[in-house]
Amino acid sequence: MKRIHRFTPGMMAAALVMGLGGCAGMSAQDRSTAIGAGVGAVGGAVVTGGSAAGTIGGAAVGGIIGHEIKK
């Protein structure tokens, strides 16, 4: 169990770097859509108490709003 706790911060940092590297070739509109979807998912989860439907709905609405803002 201690081994997992020792490697977790390094694995999280590697995942973060790889995830951010995947956004390098995105257009401004694509980035805005992804950010909107992420914020919407978090907002939907918070408002509905963590329900899957609220999270998915929030992501969909946030993605659409983010896409339309950068047109």
Biopython code that builds the backbone (N, CA, C, O; Angstrom):
import numpy as np
from Bio.PDB.StructureBuilder import StructureBuilder

atoms = [
    (1, "MET", "N", (0.814, -1.182, 0.000)),
    (1, "MET", "CA", (0.000, 0.000, 0.000)),
    (1, "MET", "C", (0.865, 1.255, 0.000)),
    (1, "MET", "O", (0.517, 2.242, -0.648)),
    (2, "LYS", "N", (1.986, 1.231, 0.717)),
    (2, "LYS", "CA", (2.862, 2.398, 0.745)),
    (2, "LYS", "C", (3.458, 2.675, -0.630)),
    (2, "LYS", "O", (3.722, 3.826, -0.979)),
    (3, "ARG", "N", (3.667, 1.629, -1.401)),
    (3, "ARG", "CA", (4.234, 1.793, -2.733)),
    (3, "ARG", "C", (3.285, 2.612, -3.618)),
    (3, "ARG", "O", (3.734, 3.464, -4.384)),
    (4, "ILE", "N", (2.000, 2.362, -3.516)),
    (4, "ILE", "CA", (1.010, 3.109, -4.297)),
    (4, "ILE", "C", (1.035, 4.580, -3.905)),
    (4, "ILE", "O", (1.007, 5.454, -4.771)),
    (5, "HIS", "N", (1.085, 4.853, -2.624)),
    (5, "HIS", "CA", (1.101, 6.235, -2.157)),
    (5, "HIS", "C", (2.381, 6.960, -2.573)),
    (5, "HIS", "O", (2.381, 8.181, -2.731)),
    (6, "ARG", "N", (3.441, 6.228, -2.746)),
    (6, "ARG", "CA", (4.702, 6.847, -3.135)),
    (6, "ARG", "C", (4.712, 7.204, -4.622)),
    (6, "ARG", "O", (5.305, 8.212, -5.007)),
    (7, "PHE", "N", (4.066, 6.396, -5.461)),
    (7, "PHE", "CA", (4.083, 6.626, -6.901)),
    (7, "PHE", "C", (2.926, 7.488, -7.400)),
    (7, "PHE", "O", (2.995, 7.997, -8.519)),
    (8, "THR", "N", (1.893, 7.666, -6.632)),
    (8, "THR", "CA", (0.712, 8.397, -7.085)),
    (8, "THR", "C", (1.013, 9.832, -7.509)),
    (8, "THR", "O", (0.550, 10.223, -8.580)),
    (9, "PRO", "N", (1.751, 10.647, -6.757)),
    (9, "PRO", "CA", (2.002, 12.022, -7.219)),
    (9, "PRO", "C", (2.742, 12.081, -8.557)),
    (9, "PRO", "O", (2.437, 12.931, -9.394)),
    (10, "GLY", "N", (3.687, 11.207, -8.760)),
    (10, "GLY", "CA", (4.416, 11.182, -10.034)),
    (10, "GLY", "C", (3.532, 10.772, -11.194)),
    (10, "GLY", "O", (3.630, 11.327, -12.289)),
    (11, "MET", "N", (2.670, 9.800, -10.951)),
    (11, "MET", "CA", (1.757, 9.356, -12.003)),
    (11, "MET", "C", (0.741, 10.440, -12.332)),
    (11, "MET", "O", (0.386, 10.621, -13.496)),
    (12, "MET", "N", (0.272, 11.158, -11.326)),
    (12, "MET", "CA", (-0.676, 12.252, -11.564)),
    (12, "MET", "C", (-0.001, 13.376, -12.355)),
    (12, "MET", "O", (-0.613, 13.941, -13.262)),
    (13, "ALA", "N", (1.227, 13.701, -12.032)),
    (13, "ALA", "CA", (1.952, 14.744, -12.760)),
    (13, "ALA", "C", (2.169, 14.335, -14.215)),
    (13, "ALA", "O", (2.017, 15.159, -15.117)),
    (14, "ALA", "N", (2.519, 13.084, -14.448)),
    (14, "ALA", "CA", (2.718, 12.605, -15.817)),
    (14, "ALA", "C", (1.417, 12.655, -16.606)),
    (14, "ALA", "O", (1.418, 13.028, -17.780)),
    (15, "ALA", "N", (0.314, 12.285, -15.977)),
    (15, "ALA", "CA", (-0.982, 12.335, -16.652)),
    (15, "ALA", "C", (-1.368, 13.775, -16.981)),
    (15, "ALA", "O", (-1.928, 14.039, -18.044)),
    (16, "LEU", "N", (-1.075, 14.697, -16.085)),
    (16, "LEU", "CA", (-1.377, 16.106, -16.330)),
    (16, "LEU", "C", (-0.571, 16.637, -17.504)),
    (16, "LEU", "O", (-1.119, 17.322, -18.367)),
    (17, "VAL", "N", (0.715, 16.334, -17.551)),
    (17, "VAL", "CA", (1.569, 16.811, -18.645)),
    (17, "VAL", "C", (1.107, 16.227, -19.974)),
    (17, "VAL", "O", (1.043, 16.941, -20.975)),
    (18, "MET", "N", (0.788, 14.951, -19.993)),
    (18, "MET", "CA", (0.324, 14.321, -21.228)),
    (18, "MET", "C", (-1.022, 14.891, -21.664)),
    (18, "MET", "O", (-1.258, 15.083, -22.857)),
    (19, "GLY", "N", (-1.892, 15.157, -20.719)),
    (19, "GLY", "CA", (-3.195, 15.726, -21.049)),
    (19, "GLY", "C", (-3.084, 17.127, -21.615)),
    (19, "GLY", "O", (-3.783, 17.471, -22.568)),
    (20, "LEU", "N", (-2.219, 17.931, -21.042)),
    (20, "LEU", "CA", (-2.024, 19.291, -21.552)),
    (20, "LEU", "C", (-1.314, 19.280, -22.899)),
    (20, "LEU", "O", (-1.556, 20.155, -23.731)),
    (21, "GLY", "N", (-0.463, 18.326, -23.119)),
    (21, "GLY", "CA", (0.218, 18.217, -24.405)),
    (21, "GLY", "C", (-0.733, 17.874, -25.529)),
    (21, "GLY", "O", (-0.481, 18.225, -26.681)),
    (22, "GLY", "N", (-1.814, 17.198, -25.218)),
    (22, "GLY", "CA", (-2.813, 16.855, -26.226)),
    (22, "GLY", "C", (-3.588, 18.062, -26.710)),
    (22, "GLY", "O", (-4.218, 17.992, -27.765)),
    (23, "CYS", "N", (-3.566, 19.157, -25.988)),
    (23, "CYS", "CA", (-4.302, 20.370, -26.366)),
    (23, "CYS", "C", (-3.455, 21.314, -27.208)),
    (23, "CYS", "O", (-3.944, 22.370, -27.608)),
    (24, "ALA", "N", (-2.215, 20.974, -27.488)),
    (24, "ALA", "CA", (-1.312, 21.903, -28.162)),
    (24, "ALA", "C", (-1.768, 22.238, -29.582)),
    (24, "ALA", "O", (-1.585, 23.372, -30.024)),
    (25, "GLY", "N", (-2.348, 21.296, -30.301)),
    (25, "GLY", "CA", (-2.729, 21.537, -31.684)),
    (25, "GLY", "C", (-4.167, 21.994, -31.850)),
    (25, "GLY", "O", (-4.658, 22.062, -32.977)),
    (26, "MET", "N", (-4.841, 22.302, -30.786)),
    (26, "MET", "CA", (-6.248, 22.690, -30.877)),
    (26, "MET", "C", (-6.393, 24.145, -31.308)),
    (26, "MET", "O", (-5.557, 24.993, -30.996)),
    (27, "SER", "N", (-7.481, 24.411, -32.036)),
    (27, "SER", "CA", (-7.803, 25.796, -32.358)),
    (27, "SER", "C", (-8.407, 26.460, -31.126)),
    (27, "SER", "O", (-8.716, 25.789, -30.141)),
    (28, "ALA", "N", (-8.572, 27.768, -31.184)),
    (28, "ALA", "CA", (-9.153, 28.502, -30.050)),
    (28, "ALA", "C", (-10.577, 28.031, -29.790)),
    (28, "ALA", "O", (-10.996, 27.937, -28.636)),
    (29, "GLN", "N", (-11.317, 27.736, -30.837)),
    (29, "GLN", "CA", (-12.696, 27.275, -30.669)),
    (29, "GLN", "C", (-12.732, 25.883, -30.044)),
    (29, "GLN", "O", (-13.588, 25.606, -29.204)),
    (30, "ASP", "N", (-11.820, 25.009, -30.442)),
    (30, "ASP", "CA", (-11.749, 23.673, -29.850)),
    (30, "ASP", "C", (-11.408, 23.737, -28.371)),
    (30, "ASP", "O", (-11.996, 23.025, -27.556)),
    (31, "ARG", "N", (-10.450, 24.598, -28.029)),
    (31, "ARG", "CA", (-10.075, 24.766, -26.613)),
    (31, "ARG", "C", (-11.243, 25.299, -25.807)),
    (31, "ARG", "O", (-11.497, 24.842, -24.693)),
    (32, "SER", "N", (-11.953, 26.265, -26.368)),
    (32, "SER", "CA", (-13.100, 26.845, -25.680)),
    (32, "SER", "C", (-14.192, 25.796, -25.457)),
    (32, "SER", "O", (-14.826, 25.767, -24.402)),
    (33, "THR", "N", (-14.405, 24.942, -26.451)),
    (33, "THR", "CA", (-15.391, 23.869, -26.316)),
    (33, "THR", "C", (-14.986, 22.891, -25.215)),
    (33, "THR", "O", (-15.819, 22.491, -24.401)),
    (34, "ALA", "N", (-13.718, 22.510, -25.188)),
    (34, "ALA", "CA", (-13.243, 21.566, -24.172)),
    (34, "ALA", "C", (-13.326, 22.171, -22.776)),
    (34, "ALA", "O", (-13.731, 21.497, -21.828)),
    (35, "ILE", "N", (-12.946, 23.432, -22.648)),
    (35, "ILE", "CA", (-13.019, 24.094, -21.340)),
    (35, "ILE", "C", (-14.466, 24.215, -20.895)),
    (35, "ILE", "O", (-14.779, 23.977, -19.728)),
    (36, "GLY", "N", (-15.352, 24.584, -21.817)),
    (36, "GLY", "CA", (-16.774, 24.695, -21.484)),
    (36, "GLY", "C", (-17.352, 23.371, -21.037)),
    (36, "GLY", "O", (-18.136, 23.316, -20.090)),
    (37, "ALA", "N", (-16.963, 22.294, -21.721)),
    (37, "ALA", "CA", (-17.459, 20.973, -21.345)),
    (37, "ALA", "C", (-16.959, 20.577, -19.959)),
    (37, "ALA", "O", (-17.714, 20.012, -19.168)),
    (38, "GLY", "N", (-15.704, 20.865, -19.661)),
    (38, "GLY", "CA", (-15.157, 20.532, -18.345)),
    (38, "GLY", "C", (-15.820, 21.317, -17.231)),
    (38, "GLY", "O", (-16.185, 20.755, -16.198)),
    (39, "VAL", "N", (-15.973, 22.613, -17.439)),
    (39, "VAL", "CA", (-16.612, 23.452, -16.428)),
    (39, "VAL", "C", (-18.076, 23.060, -16.263)),
    (39, "VAL", "O", (-18.592, 23.009, -15.146)),
    (40, "GLY", "N", (-18.741, 22.783, -17.383)),
    (40, "GLY", "CA", (-20.142, 22.370, -17.313)),
    (40, "GLY", "C", (-20.315, 21.045, -16.584)),
    (40, "GLY", "O", (-21.274, 20.871, -15.832)),
    (41, "ALA", "N", (-19.396, 20.110, -16.800)),
    (41, "ALA", "CA", (-19.474, 18.820, -16.119)),
    (41, "ALA", "C", (-19.325, 18.985, -14.612)),
    (41, "ALA", "O", (-20.064, 18.379, -13.836)),
    (42, "VAL", "N", (-18.371, 19.803, -14.209)),
    (42, "VAL", "CA", (-18.177, 20.046, -12.774)),
    (42, "VAL", "C", (-19.399, 20.748, -12.196)),
    (42, "VAL", "O", (-19.888, 20.379, -11.129)),
    (43, "GLY", "N", (-19.888, 21.761, -12.905)),
    (43, "GLY", "CA", (-21.070, 22.480, -12.432)),
    (43, "GLY", "C", (-22.287, 21.589, -12.343)),
    (43, "GLY", "O", (-23.034, 21.657, -11.366)),
    (44, "GLY", "N", (-22.502, 20.751, -13.347)),
    (44, "GLY", "CA", (-23.634, 19.833, -13.325)),
    (44, "GLY", "C", (-23.541, 18.825, -12.197)),
    (44, "GLY", "O", (-24.548, 18.479, -11.580)),
    (45, "ALA", "N", (-22.338, 18.356, -11.928)),
    (45, "ALA", "CA", (-22.149, 17.404, -10.833)),
    (45, "ALA", "C", (-22.418, 18.057, -9.485)),
    (45, "ALA", "O", (-23.017, 17.445, -8.601)),
    (46, "VAL", "N", (-21.977, 19.296, -9.330)),
    (46, "VAL", "CA", (-22.176, 19.997, -8.061)),
    (46, "VAL", "C", (-23.655, 20.286, -7.835)),
    (46, "VAL", "O", (-24.177, 20.063, -6.743)),
    (47, "VAL", "N", (-24.325, 20.782, -8.870)),
    (47, "VAL", "CA", (-25.732, 21.166, -8.738)),
    (47, "VAL", "C", (-26.615, 19.956, -8.450)),
    (47, "VAL", "O", (-27.555, 20.053, -7.661)),
    (48, "THR", "N", (-26.326, 18.820, -9.079)),
    (48, "THR", "CA", (-27.183, 17.637, -8.917)),
    (48, "THR", "C", (-26.672, 16.664, -7.862)),
    (48, "THR", "O", (-27.211, 15.565, -7.726)),
    (49, "GLY", "N", (-25.664, 17.041, -7.130)),
    (49, "GLY", "CA", (-25.164, 16.163, -6.077)),
    (49, "GLY", "C", (-24.371, 14.982, -6.599)),
    (49, "GLY", "O", (-24.299, 13.949, -5.934)),
    (50, "GLY", "N", (-23.776, 15.112, -7.775)),
    (50, "GLY", "CA", (-22.924, 14.061, -8.315)),
    (50, "GLY", "C", (-23.622, 13.050, -9.188)),
    (50, "GLY", "O", (-23.050, 11.999, -9.475)),
    (51, "SER", "N", (-24.853, 13.328, -9.627)),
    (51, "SER", "CA", (-25.541, 12.353, -10.472)),
    (51, "SER", "C", (-24.900, 12.326, -11.853)),
    (51, "SER", "O", (-24.406, 13.342, -12.341)),
    (52, "ALA", "N", (-24.912, 11.158, -12.474)),
    (52, "ALA", "CA", (-24.312, 11.005, -13.794)),
    (52, "ALA", "C", (-25.060, 11.830, -14.829)),
    (52, "ALA", "O", (-24.439, 12.434, -15.703)),
    (53, "ALA", "N", (-26.371, 11.864, -14.744)),
    (53, "ALA", "CA", (-27.162, 12.624, -15.709)),
    (53, "ALA", "C", (-26.850, 14.117, -15.619)),
    (53, "ALA", "O", (-26.747, 14.787, -16.646)),
    (54, "GLY", "N", (-26.702, 14.635, -14.426)),
    (54, "GLY", "CA", (-26.363, 16.039, -14.248)),
    (54, "GLY", "C", (-24.979, 16.368, -14.771)),
    (54, "GLY", "O", (-24.765, 17.427, -15.362)),
    (55, "THR", "N", (-24.046, 15.465, -14.556)),
    (55, "THR", "CA", (-22.680, 15.671, -15.034)),
    (55, "THR", "C", (-22.639, 15.665, -16.557)),
    (55, "THR", "O", (-22.005, 16.529, -17.164)),
    (56, "ILE", "N", (-23.308, 14.698, -17.177)),
    (56, "ILE", "CA", (-23.329, 14.604, -18.639)),
    (56, "ILE", "C", (-24.085, 15.785, -19.242)),
    (56, "ILE", "O", (-23.648, 16.365, -20.236)),
    (57, "GLY", "N", (-25.201, 16.135, -18.647)),
    (57, "GLY", "CA", (-25.964, 17.279, -19.135)),
    (57, "GLY", "C", (-25.182, 18.574, -19.022)),
    (57, "GLY", "O", (-25.192, 19.392, -19.943)),
    (58, "GLY", "N", (-24.509, 18.764, -17.908)),
    (58, "GLY", "CA", (-23.688, 19.958, -17.730)),
    (58, "GLY", "C", (-22.548, 20.018, -18.724)),
    (58, "GLY", "O", (-22.223, 21.091, -19.233)),
    (59, "ALA", "N", (-21.937, 18.875, -19.007)),
    (59, "ALA", "CA", (-20.853, 18.838, -19.988)),
    (59, "ALA", "C", (-21.368, 19.189, -21.379)),
    (59, "ALA", "O", (-20.714, 19.921, -22.122)),
    (60, "ALA", "N", (-22.529, 18.672, -21.725)),
    (60, "ALA", "CA", (-23.107, 18.957, -23.040)),
    (60, "ALA", "C", (-23.434, 20.445, -23.183)),
    (60, "ALA", "O", (-23.077, 21.073, -24.180)),
    (61, "VAL", "N", (-24.103, 20.993, -22.195)),
    (61, "VAL", "CA", (-24.481, 22.405, -22.249)),
    (61, "VAL", "C", (-23.235, 23.293, -22.238)),
    (61, "VAL", "O", (-23.157, 24.252, -23.006)),
    (62, "GLY", "N", (-22.275, 22.989, -21.390)),
    (62, "GLY", "CA", (-21.038, 23.772, -21.332)),
    (62, "GLY", "C", (-20.254, 23.703, -22.617)),
    (62, "GLY", "O", (-19.694, 24.707, -23.058)),
    (63, "GLY", "N", (-20.202, 22.526, -23.232)),
    (63, "GLY", "CA", (-19.503, 22.377, -24.515)),
    (63, "GLY", "C", (-20.150, 23.197, -25.614)),
    (63, "GLY", "O", (-19.459, 23.823, -26.417)),
    (64, "ILE", "N", (-21.472, 23.195, -25.651)),
    (64, "ILE", "CA", (-22.184, 23.977, -26.666)),
    (64, "ILE", "C", (-21.940, 25.473, -26.443)),
    (64, "ILE", "O", (-21.675, 26.207, -27.396)),
    (65, "ILE", "N", (-22.029, 25.921, -25.200)),
    (65, "ILE", "CA", (-21.795, 27.333, -24.916)),
    (65, "ILE", "C", (-20.358, 27.727, -25.267)),
    (65, "ILE", "O", (-20.138, 28.773, -25.878)),
    (66, "GLY", "N", (-19.393, 26.912, -24.893)),
    (66, "GLY", "CA", (-18.003, 27.202, -25.213)),
    (66, "GLY", "C", (-17.757, 27.238, -26.715)),
    (66, "GLY", "O", (-16.984, 28.065, -27.198)),
    (67, "HIS", "N", (-18.404, 26.355, -27.447)),
    (67, "HIS", "CA", (-18.262, 26.321, -28.904)),
    (67, "HIS", "C", (-18.834, 27.585, -29.545)),
    (67, "HIS", "O", (-18.239, 28.150, -30.463)),
    (68, "GLU", "N", (-19.983, 28.016, -29.055)),
    (68, "GLU", "CA", (-20.645, 29.182, -29.644)),
    (68, "GLU", "C", (-19.965, 30.488, -29.279)),
    (68, "GLU", "O", (-20.038, 31.450, -30.044)),
    (69, "ILE", "N", (-19.310, 30.548, -28.139)),
    (69, "ILE", "CA", (-18.659, 31.792, -27.719)),
    (69, "ILE", "C", (-17.505, 32.140, -28.652)),
    (69, "ILE", "O", (-17.298, 33.316, -28.951)),
    (70, "LYS", "N", (-16.755, 31.157, -29.116)),
    (70, "LYS", "CA", (-15.561, 31.427, -29.931)),
    (70, "LYS", "C", (-15.845, 31.438, -31.428)),
    (70, "LYS", "O", (-14.903, 31.344, -32.215)),
    (71, "LYS", "N", (-17.088, 31.548, -31.854)),
    (71, "LYS", "CA", (-17.380, 31.584, -33.298)),
    (71, "LYS", "C", (-16.989, 32.891, -33.894)),
    (71, "LYS", "O", (-17.162, 33.097, -35.095)),
]
sb = StructureBuilder()
sb.init_structure("model")
sb.init_model(0)
sb.init_chain("A")
sb.init_seg("    ")
for serial, (resi, resn, name, xyz) in enumerate(atoms, 1):
    if name == "N":
        sb.init_residue(resn, " ", resi, " ")
    sb.init_atom(name, np.array(xyz, "f"), 0.0, 1.0, " ", f" {name:<3s}", serial, name[0])
structure = sb.get_structure()
